[in-house]
C-alpha cells in the first residue's frame, strides 16, 4: 500500500492556498481514477448575500432585470435570515469555463466537498451528457445573457418599463412551453445574437409598406399561409408566437425569442436532475473517500463530510415529517453505486437482468450511464431488483375508478419491471410539464388559435390554466381555445378552455 500523506489542513478555516491544494488533489483523482473529462474550472468564493442574488437570477452570473427576480430574492432572504431555510453550499453554472461558486461560510472540509461535487461531478456531467451536448452552448451562454440584458434595458428606455415587464410576464408564464424537444438549439453568442437581431429588423423594415400597415397584422408572413396552419402540430408555443403572432411589434418578438432561448438552455436540467445530482454525489463520495484513504483528510474531517453527505442523500419515508417524494440525490447516488456493484461483484440475478454491464469495468459502465441517459431512460435501464427490494418499493393501484387502494405489483419479476417502468414514467417530461401543442391557427379568418393538451393518466390541468391562457391571449392578440384530449383516444375531449 502507498504510504499515507499528511492531511491537507488541520483546522476548519479555509484559505485560498488550501482551496488551491484541495482542488489539485480532487482533480488528480478525478482525472486519473475516474477518468473525467472536464471543462476548465473557475472557482469563486462568495458571501451569503451574493448567493441570495444568484438564487434570484436562477443561478446565472448575469441576467436581465424583472420584478419576479426581486420577489425571489426577498423571499429567500427572509427565510434565510429567520432560519427557515439554509443556502446551498455551492452553485455551479454550465459554462465554458465552468463556474463554481463556493460559500465563504463553508468550513475547509466543506469547501473540499463542494469542489469534488461541483467542479468535478457536475462539470463532467455538463460537458459529457448527451442532453447538454445537444441542447446547450456552454461557451456562449454568458455572452447571450449580456445581449439579453442590454437589449431589454434598451427596450425599457424606448417603450417604457411597464410595457416590457408585461411582455416578460407573459413570456415567463409560457417559458416551459418554449423549448424544442427534437431539434438542435441554434448557437448562442452575444455578437451573433446582435447581428441576427439587427438583420431581422432590417428585413422587416424592407417588407413594410403602406399596404401592410393597413392590414390588421404586423407580420406579413401570416398572409401567405393556408387556412389550415400549421401543417404539423407545434409544441414550441413561444416559437410559434414569435414567428406568427399578428399582434406583436418587432421588439416584442425579440423578447419572446430571448425568453425561449434561455428556457431552452435550462431544458436539459429539467430532465437530468436525478442523473446529474446522482453523478455529482457519487463523484464527491468517491473523491472524498480516496482523500481519506491517502491520509489527506483526517478521521474527524471525513466524519464531517459523511454527516453532510448522509443528510444530502437521505430518503425520508412516506410517514416522516417533510417527506416530499423521491430525493433525486438519494436515487441517483444509490443507482450509480449499485451499477458499480453490478460491474464489480454481480450476482446471478444481476447477470440475468444486466448482462451488458455485469462484470465489466465499472468506470466505463458508470461513464455510459452518465453520458447517454436522462432521468426517465436511466431509471428504466438501470434500476435493479436489488434496489427495489432493499428500499421496499412497490406499486399501488390508485385508479380513479376504484374506491380503495390496492397493491398492484410486488417483488417478483413482473413486479420489478412494473415498478421500474412506473418510476421512470413519473420522471418523464410530459409527467412534469403538460404536453400542449398548437394544432390550428385560422390565419385567413378570425385568427383563432387552437391548442391541444394531451392528458395522461387522467391528470387534468390545474386552476391556474386560465391565468396562463390570458398571457397567451395577450401575445397572440386574438381568441385562444385549449382542448384537453385523452392521450389514448384523440377523439375524446375531456375539457375545453376558451378566451375570446
C-alpha positions as CSV (number, residue, x, y, z in Angstrom):
1,X,0.0,0.0,0.0
2,X,1.2,3.5,-0.7
3,X,2.4,5.5,2.3
4,X,-0.2,7.8,3.7
5,X,0.4,11.5,3.2
6,X,0.0,14.3,5.7
7,X,-3.5,15.9,5.9
8,X,-4.1,18.9,3.7
9,X,-5.3,21.0,6.6
10,X,-5.9,20.8,10.3
11,X,-8.5,23.4,11.2
12,X,-11.8,24.4,9.8
13,X,-10.8,27.8,8.4
14,X,-10.1,28.0,4.7
15,X,-7.5,30.0,2.8
16,X,-7.0,30.4,-0.9
17,X,-3.8,28.3,-0.7
18,X,-5.7,25.5,1.0
19,X,-8.5,25.6,-1.6
20,X,-6.0,25.5,-4.4
21,X,-4.3,22.5,-2.8
22,X,-7.7,20.7,-2.3
23,X,-8.7,21.5,-5.9
24,X,-5.4,19.9,-7.3
25,X,-5.9,16.8,-5.2
26,X,-9.5,16.4,-6.2
27,X,-8.6,17.0,-9.9
28,X,-5.9,14.4,-9.8
29,X,-8.3,11.7,-8.5
30,X,-11.0,12.8,-11.0
31,X,-8.6,12.5,-13.9
32,X,-6.5,9.5,-13.0
33,X,-9.1,7.3,-11.3
34,X,-12.5,8.4,-12.5
35,X,-11.2,9.4,-16.0
36,X,-13.3,12.5,-16.0
37,X,-13.3,14.9,-19.0
38,X,-13.8,18.4,-17.6
39,X,-14.3,22.0,-18.7
40,X,-11.7,24.4,-17.3
41,X,-12.8,25.4,-13.9
42,X,-13.3,28.9,-12.4
43,X,-13.8,28.7,-8.7
44,X,-15.2,31.8,-6.9
45,X,-15.8,32.4,-3.2
46,X,-19.0,34.4,-2.5
47,X,-20.9,35.7,0.6
48,X,-24.4,34.6,1.6
49,X,-25.7,37.9,0.2
50,X,-24.1,37.1,-3.2
51,X,-25.5,33.6,-3.0
52,X,-29.0,35.0,-2.5
53,X,-28.5,37.2,-5.5
54,X,-27.6,34.2,-7.6
55,X,-30.7,32.5,-6.4
56,X,-32.8,35.3,-7.7
57,X,-31.2,35.2,-11.1
58,X,-31.7,31.4,-11.5
59,X,-28.0,30.8,-10.7
60,X,-26.7,32.8,-13.7
61,X,-23.8,35.3,-13.2
62,X,-25.7,37.9,-15.4
63,X,-29.3,38.3,-16.4
64,X,-31.9,40.8,-17.4
65,X,-34.0,42.6,-14.8
66,X,-37.5,41.6,-13.9
67,X,-39.7,42.1,-10.8
68,X,-40.0,38.3,-10.3
69,X,-36.3,38.0,-9.6
70,X,-36.5,40.7,-6.9
71,X,-39.5,38.9,-5.4
72,X,-37.5,35.7,-5.2
73,X,-34.6,37.5,-3.6
74,X,-36.8,39.0,-0.9
75,X,-38.5,35.6,-0.1
76,X,-35.2,33.7,0.0
77,X,-33.5,36.4,2.1
78,X,-36.4,36.5,4.6
79,X,-36.4,32.7,5.0
80,X,-32.6,32.6,5.4
81,X,-32.4,35.5,8.0
82,X,-35.3,33.9,10.0
83,X,-33.6,30.5,9.9
84,X,-36.5,29.0,8.0
85,X,-34.2,27.7,5.2
86,X,-30.5,27.4,4.5
87,X,-28.4,28.2,1.5
88,X,-26.7,25.8,-1.0
89,X,-23.0,25.2,-0.2
90,X,-22.4,25.9,-3.8
91,X,-23.9,26.9,-7.2
92,X,-22.4,25.7,-10.4
93,X,-23.0,27.3,-13.9
94,X,-22.9,25.3,-17.1
95,X,-20.5,27.5,-18.9
96,X,-17.1,27.1,-20.5
97,X,-15.1,27.6,-18.3
98,X,-17.4,26.1,-15.7
99,X,-18.1,28.5,-12.9
100,X,-18.3,27.1,-9.3
101,X,-19.5,29.5,-6.6
102,X,-18.5,28.4,-3.1
103,X,-19.9,30.0,0.1
104,X,-17.4,31.8,2.2
105,X,-19.1,30.4,5.4
106,X,-18.2,26.8,4.5
107,X,-15.5,25.1,6.5
108,X,-12.4,23.8,4.7
109,X,-13.8,20.3,4.7
110,X,-17.0,21.6,3.1
111,X,-15.0,23.6,0.5
112,X,-13.2,20.4,-0.5
113,X,-16.5,18.5,-0.7
114,X,-18.2,21.1,-2.9
115,X,-15.1,21.2,-5.2
116,X,-15.4,17.5,-5.7
117,X,-19.2,17.7,-6.1
118,X,-19.5,20.7,-8.4
119,X,-16.1,21.4,-10.1
120,X,-15.6,17.6,-10.8
121,X,-19.0,15.9,-10.7
122,X,-21.4,18.5,-12.2
123,X,-18.7,19.8,-14.5
124,X,-18.1,16.4,-16.1
125,X,-21.8,15.8,-16.4
126,X,-22.4,19.2,-18.2
127,X,-19.6,18.5,-20.6
128,X,-20.4,14.9,-21.5
129,X,-24.1,14.1,-21.1
130,X,-25.8,14.0,-24.4
131,X,-28.7,16.3,-23.4
132,X,-26.3,19.1,-22.6
133,X,-24.2,18.5,-25.7
134,X,-27.2,18.6,-27.9
135,X,-29.1,21.5,-26.3
136,X,-26.7,23.9,-24.7
137,X,-23.7,26.0,-25.8
138,X,-21.7,26.3,-22.7
139,X,-19.1,28.6,-24.3
140,X,-21.6,31.3,-25.3
141,X,-24.5,31.4,-22.8
142,X,-23.0,34.3,-20.7
143,X,-22.5,36.4,-23.8
144,X,-26.1,35.8,-24.9
145,X,-27.3,36.8,-21.4
146,X,-25.3,40.0,-21.7
147,X,-27.0,40.7,-25.0
148,X,-30.4,39.9,-23.5
149,X,-29.8,42.2,-20.5
150,X,-28.7,45.1,-22.8
151,X,-31.5,44.6,-25.3
152,X,-34.2,44.6,-22.6
153,X,-32.7,47.7,-20.9
154,X,-32.8,49.4,-24.3
155,X,-36.5,48.4,-24.8
156,X,-37.3,49.8,-21.4
157,X,-35.8,53.2,-22.3
158,X,-37.7,53.2,-25.6
159,X,-41.1,51.7,-24.8
160,X,-41.4,52.0,-21.0
161,X,-40.7,49.6,-18.2
162,X,-44.3,48.6,-17.8
163,X,-44.7,47.5,-21.4
164,X,-41.5,45.4,-21.2
165,X,-42.5,43.9,-17.9
166,X,-45.9,42.9,-19.3
167,X,-44.2,41.2,-22.2
168,X,-41.8,39.3,-19.9
169,X,-44.6,38.3,-17.6
170,X,-46.5,36.7,-20.5
171,X,-43.3,35.0,-21.8
172,X,-42.3,33.7,-18.4
173,X,-45.8,32.2,-17.9
174,X,-45.2,30.2,-21.1
175,X,-41.5,29.5,-20.8
176,X,-41.9,25.8,-20.1
177,X,-43.6,25.6,-23.5
178,X,-40.9,27.5,-25.3
179,X,-38.5,24.6,-26.0
180,X,-37.7,22.4,-28.9
181,X,-37.6,18.8,-27.9
182,X,-36.5,17.2,-31.2
183,X,-34.3,19.8,-33.0
184,X,-30.9,21.2,-32.0
185,X,-30.9,24.6,-30.5
186,X,-29.3,27.4,-32.5
187,X,-25.9,28.5,-31.3
188,X,-25.9,31.4,-28.8
189,X,-23.5,34.3,-28.6
190,X,-23.6,38.0,-27.9
191,X,-22.3,39.2,-31.2
192,X,-24.1,36.5,-33.2
193,X,-27.4,37.4,-31.4
194,X,-26.9,41.1,-32.0
195,X,-26.2,40.6,-35.7
196,X,-29.2,38.3,-36.2
197,X,-31.5,40.7,-34.3
198,X,-30.3,43.6,-36.5
199,X,-30.8,41.5,-39.7
200,X,-34.3,40.6,-38.7
201,X,-35.3,44.2,-38.0
202,X,-33.8,45.3,-41.4
203,X,-35.6,42.6,-43.3
204,X,-38.9,43.5,-41.6
205,X,-38.3,47.2,-42.5
206,X,-37.9,46.3,-46.1
207,X,-41.1,44.3,-46.2
208,X,-43.2,47.0,-44.6
209,X,-45.2,49.4,-46.9
210,X,-48.4,51.3,-46.8
211,X,-50.5,48.4,-47.8
212,X,-49.3,46.1,-45.0
213,X,-49.8,48.9,-42.5
214,X,-53.5,49.0,-43.3
215,X,-53.9,45.3,-42.6
216,X,-54.8,44.0,-39.1
217,X,-51.4,42.3,-38.8
218,X,-47.9,43.4,-38.2
219,X,-46.4,40.2,-39.6
220,X,-46.6,39.9,-43.4
221,X,-45.8,36.2,-43.4
222,X,-49.2,35.2,-42.0
223,X,-51.0,36.3,-45.1
224,X,-49.2,33.7,-47.2
225,X,-50.3,30.7,-45.0
226,X,-53.1,28.4,-46.0
227,X,-56.3,28.3,-43.9
228,X,-55.1,25.2,-42.2
229,X,-52.0,26.1,-40.3
230,X,-49.6,24.8,-39.1
231,X,-49.3,21.7,-41.3
232,X,-48.0,19.8,-38.2
233,X,-48.6,20.4,-34.5
234,X,-46.1,22.8,-33.0
235,X,-45.0,22.1,-29.4
236,X,-42.8,25.2,-29.1
237,X,-45.5,27.7,-28.4
238,X,-43.2,30.6,-27.8
239,X,-41.5,29.9,-31.2
240,X,-44.9,29.9,-32.9
241,X,-45.8,33.2,-31.2
242,X,-42.6,34.8,-32.2
243,X,-42.9,33.8,-35.8
244,X,-46.6,34.1,-36.5
245,X,-48.4,36.3,-33.9
246,X,-50.4,39.0,-35.7
247,X,-50.2,41.2,-32.6
248,X,-46.5,41.8,-31.8
249,X,-44.1,44.6,-32.7
250,X,-40.6,43.7,-33.8
251,X,-39.1,44.4,-30.3
252,X,-41.7,42.3,-28.7
253,X,-40.8,39.3,-30.9
254,X,-37.2,39.7,-29.9
255,X,-38.2,39.5,-26.2
256,X,-40.2,36.3,-26.9
257,X,-37.1,34.9,-28.6
258,X,-34.8,35.8,-25.7
259,X,-37.1,34.1,-23.2
260,X,-37.4,30.9,-25.2
261,X,-33.7,30.8,-25.9
262,X,-32.9,30.9,-22.2
263,X,-35.7,28.4,-21.5
264,X,-34.0,26.1,-24.0
265,X,-30.7,26.4,-22.1
266,X,-32.4,25.0,-18.9
267,X,-34.3,22.3,-20.8
268,X,-31.7,19.5,-20.2
269,X,-31.5,20.3,-16.4
270,X,-35.2,19.6,-16.1
271,X,-34.7,16.1,-17.5
272,X,-31.5,15.1,-15.8
273,X,-31.8,16.1,-12.1
274,X,-31.6,12.5,-10.8
275,X,-28.7,11.6,-13.1
276,X,-26.9,14.9,-12.6
277,X,-27.1,15.1,-8.8
278,X,-26.6,11.4,-8.5
279,X,-23.4,11.5,-10.6
280,X,-22.1,14.6,-8.7
281,X,-22.9,12.8,-5.3
282,X,-21.2,9.6,-6.4
283,X,-18.2,11.6,-7.6
284,X,-17.8,13.6,-4.4
285,X,-18.2,10.5,-2.3
286,X,-15.5,8.6,-4.2
287,X,-13.1,11.5,-4.2
288,X,-13.5,12.3,-0.5
289,X,-13.2,8.6,0.4
290,X,-9.9,8.4,-1.6
291,X,-8.6,11.6,0.0
292,X,-9.2,10.0,3.4
293,X,-7.5,6.7,2.3
294,X,-4.5,8.7,1.1
295,X,-4.3,10.4,4.5
296,X,-5.1,13.9,3.0
297,X,-8.2,14.1,5.3
298,X,-8.2,13.2,9.0
299,X,-10.8,10.9,10.5
300,X,-12.6,13.9,12.0
301,X,-12.7,15.7,8.7
302,X,-14.1,12.6,7.0
303,X,-16.8,12.3,9.6
304,X,-17.8,15.9,9.0
305,X,-18.1,15.1,5.3
306,X,-20.1,11.9,6.0
307,X,-22.5,13.8,8.1
308,X,-23.2,16.3,5.3
309,X,-23.3,13.6,2.7
310,X,-25.7,11.5,4.7
311,X,-28.1,14.4,5.1
312,X,-27.9,15.2,1.4
313,X,-28.7,11.7,0.2
314,X,-31.2,10.8,3.0
315,X,-34.5,9.4,1.7
316,X,-37.4,10.1,4.1
317,X,-40.2,7.5,4.3
318,X,-43.7,8.5,3.4
319,X,-44.8,8.8,7.0
320,X,-41.8,11.0,8.1
321,X,-42.1,14.8,8.5
322,X,-41.1,16.8,5.4
323,X,-41.4,13.8,3.1
324,X,-41.7,15.2,-0.5
325,X,-41.3,12.2,-2.7
326,X,-38.1,10.7,-4.0
327,X,-34.9,12.6,-3.2
328,X,-33.1,12.9,-6.5
329,X,-29.7,12.9,-4.7
330,X,-30.5,9.6,-3.0
331,X,-32.0,7.9,-6.0
332,X,-29.2,8.9,-8.4
333,X,-26.4,8.2,-5.9
334,X,-27.9,4.8,-5.0
335,X,-28.3,3.8,-8.6
336,X,-24.7,4.8,-9.6
337,X,-23.4,3.0,-6.5
338,X,-25.5,-0.1,-7.4
339,X,-24.2,0.0,-11.0
340,X,-20.6,-0.1,-9.6
341,X,-21.6,-3.1,-7.5
342,X,-23.1,-4.9,-10.5
343,X,-20.0,-4.3,-12.6
344,X,-17.6,-5.4,-9.8
345,X,-19.4,-8.2,-8.0
346,X,-22.5,-9.3,-9.9
347,X,-24.9,-11.9,-8.6
348,X,-26.7,-14.4,-10.8
349,X,-29.7,-12.1,-10.8
350,X,-27.6,-9.2,-11.9
351,X,-26.2,-11.2,-14.8
352,X,-29.7,-12.1,-15.9
353,X,-31.0,-8.5,-15.7
354,X,-27.9,-6.6,-16.8
355,X,-25.8,-8.9,-19.0
356,X,-24.1,-5.9,-20.7
357,X,-22.6,-4.4,-17.5
358,X,-22.2,-7.3,-15.1
359,X,-18.5,-8.0,-14.6
360,X,-17.4,-5.1,-16.8
361,X,-15.0,-2.2,-16.0
362,X,-17.0,-0.2,-13.5
363,X,-15.6,3.2,-14.6
364,X,-16.7,2.5,-18.2
365,X,-20.1,1.3,-17.0
366,X,-20.7,4.5,-15.0
367,X,-19.5,6.7,-17.8
368,X,-22.0,5.2,-20.1
369,X,-24.8,5.8,-17.6
370,X,-23.6,9.4,-17.1
371,X,-23.2,10.3,-20.8
372,X,-26.1,8.6,-22.6
373,X,-29.2,8.8,-20.4
374,X,-31.7,11.2,-18.9
375,X,-33.7,10.5,-15.8
376,X,-36.5,8.6,-17.4
377,X,-34.3,6.3,-19.5
378,X,-31.7,6.0,-16.7
379,X,-34.3,4.5,-14.3
380,X,-35.9,2.4,-17.0
381,X,-32.5,0.9,-17.9
382,X,-30.6,0.6,-14.5
383,X,-33.0,0.3,-11.6
384,X,-32.2,-3.1,-10.2
385,X,-34.4,-5.7,-8.4
386,X,-32.0,-5.5,-5.5
387,X,-32.6,-1.7,-5.1
388,X,-36.3,-2.3,-5.4
389,X,-36.2,-4.9,-2.6
390,X,-33.9,-3.1,-0.3
391,X,-35.9,0.1,-0.5
392,X,-39.2,-1.8,-0.3
393,X,-40.6,-0.2,-3.5
394,X,-44.0,-1.4,-4.7
395,X,-46.8,-0.2,-6.9
396,X,-50.1,0.9,-5.6
397,X,-53.4,0.7,-7.6
398,X,-54.9,4.2,-7.1
399,X,-57.1,4.4,-10.2
400,X,-59.9,7.0,-10.0
401,X,-62.5,4.2,-10.7
402,X,-61.6,2.4,-7.5
403,X,-62.8,3.3,-4.1
404,X,-59.9,1.8,-2.2
405,X,-56.1,1.4,-2.7
406,X,-54.6,-1.9,-3.6
407,X,-51.2,-3.4,-4.1
408,X,-50.8,-3.8,-7.8
409,X,-47.2,-5.1,-8.1
410,X,-44.9,-6.8,-5.6
411,X,-41.4,-8.2,-5.6
412,X,-41.4,-10.7,-8.4
413,X,-40.1,-10.4,-12.0
414,X,-43.2,-8.8,-13.5
415,X,-43.5,-6.6,-10.4
416,X,-39.9,-5.3,-10.7
417,X,-40.5,-4.3,-14.3
418,X,-43.7,-2.6,-13.5
419,X,-42.2,-0.6,-10.5
420,X,-39.3,0.4,-12.7
421,X,-41.5,1.4,-15.6
422,X,-43.8,3.4,-13.3
423,X,-41.0,5.3,-11.6
424,X,-39.4,6.0,-15.0
425,X,-42.7,7.3,-16.3
426,X,-43.1,9.5,-13.2
427,X,-39.9,11.3,-14.3
428,X,-40.8,11.7,-18.0
429,X,-41.0,15.3,-19.2
430,X,-44.7,15.1,-20.1
431,X,-45.4,14.0,-16.5
432,X,-43.7,17.0,-15.0
433,X,-45.0,19.5,-17.6
434,X,-48.2,19.2,-19.6
435,X,-47.8,18.3,-23.3
436,X,-49.5,21.2,-25.1
437,X,-49.3,21.8,-28.9
438,X,-50.5,24.4,-31.3
439,X,-52.8,22.5,-33.7
440,X,-54.5,25.2,-35.7
441,X,-54.3,29.0,-36.4
442,X,-57.0,30.4,-38.6
443,X,-54.9,33.0,-40.3
444,X,-57.4,33.9,-43.0
445,X,-60.5,34.2,-40.8
446,X,-61.0,35.2,-37.2
447,X,-57.3,34.3,-36.4
448,X,-58.4,32.0,-33.6
449,X,-55.5,29.9,-32.1
450,X,-56.3,26.3,-31.1
451,X,-54.2,24.2,-28.8
452,X,-54.4,20.6,-27.7
453,X,-53.4,19.3,-24.2
454,X,-52.9,15.6,-24.3
455,X,-54.0,14.1,-21.0
456,X,-52.1,11.2,-19.5
457,X,-53.5,9.0,-16.7
458,X,-56.5,11.3,-16.3
459,X,-54.4,14.2,-14.9
460,X,-56.0,17.4,-16.0
461,X,-54.6,21.0,-15.8
462,X,-54.9,22.9,-12.6
463,X,-56.8,26.0,-11.6
464,X,-54.1,28.4,-12.9
465,X,-54.8,27.4,-16.5
466,X,-57.0,30.4,-17.3
467,X,-54.3,32.8,-15.9
468,X,-51.7,31.3,-18.3
469,X,-54.1,31.4,-21.2
470,X,-54.6,35.1,-20.6
471,X,-50.9,35.6,-21.2
472,X,-51.1,33.6,-24.4
473,X,-54.2,35.6,-25.5
474,X,-52.2,38.8,-24.9
475,X,-49.3,37.6,-27.0
476,X,-51.5,36.2,-29.8
477,X,-54.0,39.1,-29.9
478,X,-57.0,37.0,-30.9
479,X,-59.2,34.3,-29.5
480,X,-57.5,31.3,-27.9
481,X,-59.0,27.8,-27.3
482,X,-57.4,24.9,-25.4
483,X,-58.8,21.4,-25.8
484,X,-57.8,18.8,-23.2
485,X,-57.7,15.5,-25.1
486,X,-57.3,11.9,-23.9
487,X,-53.8,10.8,-24.9
488,X,-55.1,7.3,-25.5
489,X,-58.1,8.4,-27.6
490,X,-57.5,11.6,-29.5
491,X,-61.2,11.9,-30.4
492,X,-62.2,12.2,-26.8
493,X,-62.2,15.9,-25.5
494,X,-62.2,15.9,-21.7
495,X,-62.3,19.7,-21.1
496,X,-62.2,23.0,-23.0
497,X,-60.8,26.4,-22.1
498,X,-61.7,29.4,-24.3
499,X,-60.7,33.1,-24.2
500,X,-62.4,35.2,-26.8
